[in-house]
Amino acid sequence: MIILAGGEFDVHWKSQTVSGADGDMEREVRRSVRRIIDEVRRRGDAAAREFTAQFDRVSLERFEVPGGAVEAAFERLRATDAELAAALELARDNIHRFAVEQRKQFFDFECEVAPGVIAGQRVIPAQKAAIYAPAGRFPLISSVLMGVVPALAAGVEEVFVASPPVRDGSGLPDWRILAAVRVAGGVRAAAVRAFAIGGAQAIAALAFGTETIPRADVIAGPGNKYVAAAKRLLFGEAGVDFVAGPTDVLVIAGPDADPDVIAADMIAQAEHDPDARARVLAPDADLAGRIVQAVEKRRGASAETARASLDAGGLVIIYADEDEAARIANIIAPEHLELQCGDEANKRLLPRLRNYGALFIGEKAAEALGDYSAGTNHTLPTSGCARFTGGLSARHFLKTVTTLRCTEGAGYAPVVKAAETIARAEGLAGHAESAKMRLGR
């Protein structure tokens, strides 16, 4: 781990550029993914089967998971781990309540912008959405809930969950993923279908549609660098939530923050991936040192992944005042931002903080609760993308379209004349005549 003074932060941050080797690797990933996309576009299921055999080492006859297998996985979960089943159902209910409230914030309306000119908005859910559920180092059962539940709350008619098949001869995704599919579907379980396909070939198949895999209007959910590259390249064929990178957390600590709590939160984030980043803003060198000591104390019991992450990117920055803390936080634009400064300082900081995927206010608001069960979504913008977007929500499964109605009100003729004038200025005589001819009809 590294300790920096606030004044050193800008130089350190600018030095975090992509190396030539990393750039070469990214280009190679894109080349590989383009080939997969082109083949799936051209040959559909046949190409998807070949790539599944190549990358997942599983030969499949069919991609769609029978409904009976999903139900059996759910019953297996209830029989073997009733506590986990109950925890998933509690999480689903909280995610659903929050997503329903989000959906209510997007509504149809009309307003008369000028007498006789009525502009409106309609909010329409996508018909078909796909949720990608990774199953690499761990089967991310929580990601199934985080994708499926908001989609259903938004009013999506059909939801498809794609997850790689496991190498057990069943030709199915991890059974815990399937159990989560059933939990996430809840009372609309029939609207959710599961498919045993992963990687870039899954994203391509869902973007184009194949003989047996339906085309999705929106594709959401986390994934590895190949999945991320496929989402980036296929944006436009389907809508995507965003392109995710390595996960990260930033904790802003006050003088009385508990170093051991902060260390636990750093390690929780670091265990995701060696490229995960855990950072802290501390008000003085003493607290910074105690945080590092607490991390070192906990590191011995941590997974190898967490230790590698903290060695590569663990960082404590000493800030001079709250303004500097807010400035640095807004530059980093973390995926997860924790405020552990005390109630009054948290209230002062809150209006100054603009760039984060999710905000956790106070020591009790552990980031892990947002990851799983508190109702907010854990699919969040990474790599500084919180500068321009927020996390996955019901909004991602909605499209806002506009309407226009006109009558012979007093404001209609000026609007027509303005349109005609602007069109002629742009050299578009047809547009001008199209507007002008409406007057007096």
C-alpha positions in Angstrom: 0.0 0.0 0.0 1.0 3.6 -0.6 0.5 6.7 1.5 0.4 10.0 -0.4 -0.1 13.6 0.7 -3.1 15.3 -1.0 -0.7 17.6 -3.0 1.0 14.5 -4.5 -2.3 13.0 -5.7 -2.5 14.8 -9.0 0.9 13.7 -10.1 0.2 10.1 -9.0 -3.2 10.1 -10.8 -1.7 11.3 -14.1 0.9 8.6 -13.9 -1.8 5.8 -13.9 -1.8 5.4 -17.7 -2.2 2.3 -19.8 1.1 0.8 -20.6 2.1 -0.3 -24.1 1.7 -4.0 -23.1 -1.8 -3.3 -21.7 -2.7 -1.5 -24.9 -1.5 -4.4 -27.0 -3.5 -6.8 -24.9 -6.6 -4.7 -25.3 -6.2 -4.6 -29.1 -5.8 -8.4 -29.1 -9.0 -8.8 -27.1 -10.9 -6.6 -29.5 -9.5 -8.6 -32.5 -10.6 -11.9 -30.9 -14.0 -10.5 -30.0 -14.6 -9.0 -33.5 -13.9 -12.5 -35.0 -16.5 -14.1 -32.5 -19.1 -11.4 -33.3 -18.6 -11.8 -37.1 -18.9 -15.6 -36.9 -22.0 -15.5 -34.7 -23.6 -12.9 -37.0 -22.9 -15.1 -40.0 -23.5 -18.6 -38.7 -25.7 -18.2 -35.6 -26.0 -21.3 -33.4 -23.3 -23.2 -35.2 -20.7 -20.6 -34.4 -22.0 -20.2 -30.8 -21.6 -23.9 -30.2 -18.1 -23.9 -31.6 -17.0 -21.1 -29.4 -18.7 -22.7 -26.4 -16.7 -25.9 -27.0 -13.5 -23.9 -27.5 -13.7 -21.6 -24.5 -15.9 -23.4 -22.0 -15.0 -26.9 -23.1 -18.6 -27.9 -23.2 -20.5 -29.4 -26.2 -24.1 -28.3 -26.2 -27.1 -29.6 -28.1 -29.3 -26.7 -27.1 -28.7 -23.4 -25.3 -32.0 -22.8 -23.6 -32.3 -24.3 -20.2 -35.6 -26.3 -19.7 -37.9 -24.7 -17.2 -37.9 -27.8 -15.2 -34.1 -27.5 -14.6 -34.6 -24.0 -13.2 -37.4 -25.1 -10.9 -35.3 -28.1 -9.8 -32.3 -25.8 -9.0 -34.6 -23.7 -6.8 -36.0 -26.7 -5.0 -32.5 -27.9 -4.4 -31.5 -24.6 -2.9 -34.4 -24.6 -0.6 -33.7 -28.1 0.5 -29.9 -27.8 1.0 -29.5 -24.1 2.0 -32.8 -22.6 3.3 -30.9 -19.7 4.8 -29.4 -18.7 1.4 -32.8 -19.1 -0.3 -34.4 -16.9 2.3 -31.6 -14.3 2.0 -32.0 -14.2 -1.8 -35.8 -13.7 -1.5 -35.3 -10.9 1.0 -32.8 -9.2 -1.3 -35.1 -9.7 -4.3 -38.0 -8.0 -2.4 -35.8 -5.0 -1.4 -34.4 -4.7 -4.9 -38.0 -4.8 -6.3 -39.3 -2.2 -3.9 -36.5 0.2 -4.8 -36.8 -0.5 -8.5 -40.6 0.1 -8.5 -40.0 3.5 -6.9 -37.3 4.3 -9.5 -39.8 3.4 -12.2 -42.4 5.8 -10.8 -39.9 8.7 -11.4 -40.3 8.2 -15.2 -43.8 9.1 -16.3 -45.8 10.2 -19.3 -46.8 13.9 -19.5 -47.8 16.6 -21.9 -47.3 20.3 -21.7 -48.4 23.2 -23.9 -45.1 24.9 -24.8 -47.0 27.6 -26.7 -50.7 28.1 -27.3 -51.7 25.3 -29.7 -48.4 23.4 -29.5 -48.5 20.5 -27.1 -45.3 18.5 -26.5 -45.3 15.3 -24.6 -43.3 12.4 -23.3 -44.1 8.6 -23.2 -42.0 6.2 -21.2 -42.0 2.7 -22.8 -40.3 -0.4 -21.4 -38.1 -2.5 -23.7 -39.9 -5.6 -24.8 -36.9 -8.0 -24.4 -33.9 -7.6 -22.1 -30.9 -9.9 -21.5 -29.0 -10.2 -18.3 -25.5 -11.6 -18.3 -24.5 -13.6 -15.2 -20.8 -14.3 -14.9 -19.6 -17.6 -13.4 -15.8 -17.4 -13.6 -14.1 -17.5 -10.2 -17.5 -17.3 -8.4 -21.0 -17.7 -9.7 -22.4 -14.2 -9.2 -25.9 -15.2 -8.1 -26.5 -11.7 -6.8 -26.0 -10.2 -10.3 -29.0 -12.2 -11.5 -31.2 -10.4 -9.0 -29.7 -7.1 -9.8 -30.4 -7.4 -13.5 -33.7 -9.3 -13.7 -35.6 -7.6 -10.9 -35.3 -4.0 -12.2 -36.1 -5.2 -15.7 -39.3 -6.8 -14.6 -40.1 -3.7 -12.4 -39.7 -1.5 -15.5 -42.3 -3.6 -17.3 -40.1 -5.6 -19.7 -42.1 -8.4 -21.2 -39.4 -11.1 -21.6 -36.1 -11.4 -19.7 -33.3 -13.7 -20.8 -30.5 -14.7 -18.5 -27.3 -15.9 -20.1 -24.6 -17.7 -18.1 -21.8 -20.1 -19.1 -22.4 -23.9 -18.9 -20.4 -25.8 -16.3 -18.2 -28.7 -17.1 -20.2 -31.4 -15.3 -21.9 -33.0 -18.3 -25.3 -31.4 -17.7 -24.9 -28.7 -20.3 -26.4 -26.2 -17.8 -25.1 -23.1 -16.0 -24.2 -23.3 -12.4 -27.2 -24.6 -10.5 -27.0 -21.7 -8.0 -27.3 -19.3 -11.0 -30.4 -21.2 -12.1 -31.9 -21.0 -8.6 -31.3 -17.3 -8.5 -33.1 -17.0 -11.9 -36.2 -18.6 -10.3 -36.0 -16.4 -7.2 -35.5 -13.2 -9.3 -38.5 -14.0 -11.5 -40.8 -14.2 -8.4 -44.4 -14.0 -9.4 -43.4 -13.4 -13.1 -41.1 -16.4 -13.3 -42.6 -17.4 -16.6 -41.3 -14.2 -18.1 -37.7 -15.2 -17.4 -35.8 -17.7 -19.5 -32.3 -19.0 -19.0 -29.6 -19.8 -21.6 -26.4 -21.8 -21.2 -24.0 -19.6 -23.0 -21.2 -17.2 -21.9 -18.5 -15.0 -23.1 -18.5 -12.7 -26.1 -20.5 -15.3 -28.0 -23.4 -14.9 -25.6 -23.4 -11.1 -26.1 -23.2 -11.5 -29.9 -26.0 -14.1 -29.9 -28.3 -11.9 -27.8 -27.6 -8.8 -29.9 -28.3 -10.5 -33.3 -30.5 -13.4 -32.3 -29.8 -16.9 -33.6 -32.0 -19.9 -34.6 -32.6 -20.7 -30.9 -31.4 -17.6 -28.9 -33.8 -14.7 -29.0 -32.6 -11.2 -29.9 -32.6 -8.7 -26.9 -33.4 -5.0 -27.1 -31.2 -4.3 -24.1 -28.2 -6.2 -22.7 -27.0 -5.6 -19.1 -24.8 -7.2 -16.5 -21.1 -7.5 -15.6 -18.6 -9.7 -17.3 -14.9 -10.2 -18.1 -12.9 -8.2 -20.6 -14.2 -10.2 -23.5 -17.8 -9.6 -22.5 -17.0 -5.9 -21.9 -15.4 -5.7 -25.4 -18.4 -7.4 -27.0 -20.8 -5.0 -25.3 -18.7 -2.0 -26.5 -18.6 -3.3 -30.1 -22.2 -4.3 -30.3 -23.7 -1.1 -28.9 -26.2 -0.1 -31.5 -27.2 -3.6 -32.4 -28.7 -3.6 -28.9 -28.7 -1.2 -26.0 -26.2 -1.8 -23.3 -26.0 -0.6 -19.7 -22.3 0.3 -19.7 -18.9 -1.2 -20.2 -17.5 -2.3 -16.8 -13.9 -2.4 -15.8 -12.2 -3.5 -12.5 -14.2 -2.7 -9.4 -13.1 0.0 -6.9 -14.0 1.7 -3.6 -13.0 5.0 -2.1 -13.6 5.7 1.6 -13.5 9.3 2.9 -12.6 9.0 6.5 -13.0 11.6 9.3 -10.7 11.9 12.3 -12.8 9.5 14.4 -13.3 6.8 11.7 -12.5 3.3 12.8 -9.4 2.0 11.0 -10.5 -1.6 11.4 -13.9 -1.0 9.7 -12.1 0.8 6.8 -9.6 -2.0 6.5 -12.4 -4.6 6.3 -14.1 -2.6 3.6 -10.9 -2.3 1.6 -10.3 -6.0 1.8 -13.9 -6.7 0.8 -13.4 -4.8 -2.4 -9.9 -6.1 -3.1 -11.0 -9.7 -3.0 -13.0 -9.3 -6.2 -10.0 -9.2 -8.5 -6.3 -8.5 -8.5 -7.1 -5.3 -10.6 -9.7 -4.1 -8.0 -8.7 -0.8 -6.4 -9.3 0.1 -2.7 -8.5 3.7 -1.7 -9.0 5.9 1.4 -8.9 9.6 2.0 -7.6 10.3 5.5 -7.4 13.6 7.4 -4.0 13.1 8.9 -0.9 10.9 8.9 -1.7 9.2 12.2 -5.1 7.8 10.9 -3.5 6.9 7.6 -0.8 4.9 9.4 -3.4 3.1 11.6 -5.5 2.2 8.5 -2.4 0.7 6.9 -1.7 -1.2 10.1 -5.3 -2.5 10.3 -5.1 -3.6 6.6 -1.8 -5.4 7.3 -3.3 -7.1 10.3 -6.2 -8.4 8.3 -4.2 -9.3 5.2 -2.9 -12.5 6.6 -6.4 -14.0 6.6 -7.3 -12.6 3.3 -7.4 -14.4 0.0 -4.5 -14.2 -2.3 -6.5 -12.1 -4.7 -7.1 -9.4 -2.0 -3.4 -9.3 -1.1 -2.4 -8.9 -4.8 -4.9 -6.1 -5.3 -3.8 -4.2 -2.2 -0.1 -4.6 -3.2 -0.8 -3.3 -6.7 -3.1 -0.5 -6.0 -4.0 0.0 -2.3 -3.7 3.7 -1.6 -4.2 6.1 1.3 -4.3 9.9 0.5 -4.0 12.5 3.3 -6.3 15.4 2.6 -5.8 18.9 3.9 -9.5 19.9 4.3 -13.0 18.8 3.2 -12.7 20.8 0.0 -9.6 18.9 -1.0 -11.3 15.6 -0.1 -14.3 16.4 -2.3 -12.0 17.5 -5.1 -10.0 14.3 -5.1 -13.1 12.1 -4.8 -14.7 13.8 -7.8 -11.5 13.2 -9.9 -11.4 9.5 -8.9 -15.1 9.1 -9.6 -15.3 5.8 -7.7 -17.7 3.0 -8.3 -18.4 2.9 -4.6 -17.9 5.9 -2.3 -18.1 5.6 1.4 -18.5 8.5 3.8 -17.2 7.7 7.3 -16.7 11.3 8.6 -19.4 11.6 11.3 -22.9 12.9 10.7 -22.2 16.6 10.5 -19.2 16.3 8.2 -21.0 13.8 6.0 -23.8 16.4 5.6 -21.3 19.1 4.7 -19.5 16.8 2.1 -22.6 15.5 0.5 -23.5 18.5 -1.8 -19.9 18.7 -3.0 -19.7 15.1 -4.2 -20.8 14.7 -7.8 -19.0 11.7 -9.3 -19.7 8.2 -7.8 -21.7 5.1 -8.8 -23.2 4.5 -5.4 -22.8 6.5 -2.1 -22.7 4.8 1.3 -23.3 7.3 4.1 -22.1 6.5 7.6 -20.3 3.6 9.1 -23.3 1.4 9.3 -23.9 1.7 5.5 -21.4 -1.1 4.5 -20.8 -1.3 0.8 -21.4 -5.0 1.1 -25.1 -4.3 1.9 -25.4 -2.5 -1.4 -23.8 -5.4 -3.1 -26.4 -7.9 -1.9 -29.5 -7.1 0.1 -30.3 -3.4 0.8 -32.2 -2.8 -2.4 -29.8 -0.5 -4.3 -28.1 -2.0 -7.4 -24.6 -3.3 -7.4 -24.0 -3.1 -11.2 -22.2 0.3 -11.2 -20.0 2.4 -13.5 -16.2 1.8 -13.0 -13.0 3.2 -14.4 -14.1 6.8 -13.7 -17.3 6.4 -15.8 -19.3 7.8 -12.8 -18.4 11.2 -14.2 -21.2 10.7 -16.8 -23.5 7.8 -15.8 -25.0 6.1 -12.8 -25.6 2.5 -12.0 -28.0 -0.1 -13.4 -31.6 0.7 -12.7 -35.2 0.5 -14.0 -34.2 3.4 -16.3 -31.9 1.2 -18.4 -34.9 -0.8 -19.5 -37.0 2.2 -20.4 -37.0 4.4 -23.4 -38.3 8.0 -23.3 -40.0 9.0 -26.5 -41.7 12.3 -27.4 -45.0 13.3 -28.9 -46.3 16.4 -30.6 -49.8 17.7 -31.0 -50.8 21.0 -32.6 -54.0 23.0 -32.9 -54.7 26.5 -34.3 -53.7 28.2 -31.1 -52.1 31.6 -31.0 -48.7 30.1 -30.6 -48.9 27.8 -33.6 -48.1 30.2 -36.5 -45.0 31.6 -34.8 -43.7 28.1 -34.3 -44.3 27.3 -38.0 -42.7 30.5 -39.1 -39.6 29.8 -36.9 -39.3 26.3 -38.3 -39.5 27.7 -41.9 -36.9 30.4 -41.2 -34.4 28.0 -39.6 -34.9 25.4 -42.4 -34.2 28.0 -45.1 -31.1 29.1 -43.2 -29.9 25.5 -43.3 -30.6 25.2 -47.0 -33.4 22.7 -46.6 -36.2 24.1 -48.7 -38.3 21.0 -48.5 -38.4 21.3 -44.7 -39.4 24.9 -45.0 -42.3 24.2 -47.4 -43.4 21.2 -45.3 -43.8 23.5 -42.3 -45.2 26.5 -44.2 -48.0 24.6 -45.9 -49.6 23.7 -42.6 -50.7 27.3 -42.0 -54.4 28.0 -42.9 -55.2 24.3 -43.6 
